[in-house]
Amino acid sequence: MTCSLQLPPFFKADLPPPIKERLAIGEYVSEFEKQGRVITYTRRVGLFARSVPVDRYGDLAALFAKMEQADARVITIKSED
């Protein structure tokens, strides 16, 4: 998923650092990029198998927990002084 936001003139944003998690069960990427006044957010989730065996549920839960932590991050938008 990718989405973009254009900042109004005279505003700036503090962006969190990217997160790239790769576990045995899958991977997760969450990153912000700023070009001019446009902020682009990219989020990717990938599982390495179509199904998850019961004995790997703990790995899946760990990946979901990392995603939840990353999704709670915020960007701060404020006027330029």
N, C-alpha and C positions, 0 to 999 in steps of 0.2 A: 504494500500500500504506500502510496506517495501522495502527499498533499502540500500545497503551497499557500503562503500568506504574504501579502504585500503590506509592509509597514507604511503608515502615513508619513508624510514629510516631517522631519525634525524629531523622529522617534528612533530609538535604538533598542536592540534586544540582546540579552545575555543568554547564550545557549549552553545547555549542558553538553558534556563530552559524549562522544559516541560510545555505544555499548555493543560489543560483539562477543557473544557467548556460543561456544561450540562444546557440546556434551556428546556422549556416546549415542544418545537417542536422536539428537537433532541440533539445529542451530537457530539463533535469534540475533537479529541486527536491528538496532534503533539508532538513527543518527539525524542530526540537524545540520543544515548547510545554509550559509547566508551569502547571497550574491547581490550586491547593491542593497536595495530595500526589500528583496524577496527572500523569505525563509522557506526552505523546503525540508519537510520531514519525511523520512523513509523508514519503513518498518517491514522487516521480512522475517518469516517464520518458516522453517523447513524441517520436516521429519525425514529420517533416513529410511524408514520402512512404512509400508501401508498399514500394518497392524502392529500393535505393541503387546508383546507377551506379558503375562501377569507378573513374571519375575522382573520386568523392566519398568513397572509402574512407578517405582521410586525415582528412576531417572527422569521419567516424564513429569512427575510432580516437581522435581528440582528445576527442570526447564521452565515450567509454568510459573514457579515462584520467582525466577530471575526475570521473566517477562513482566510479571506483576510489579516488581520493584522498578523496573525501567519505565513502565507505563505511568508510574506515579510522579515522574520528574516533570518539572515545569520550566517554561521559558518566562523570563521577566522582560516586559516591554515598558520602557519609560521614555519620557521626553528628554531630548538632548538639552542640556543646560549650558 
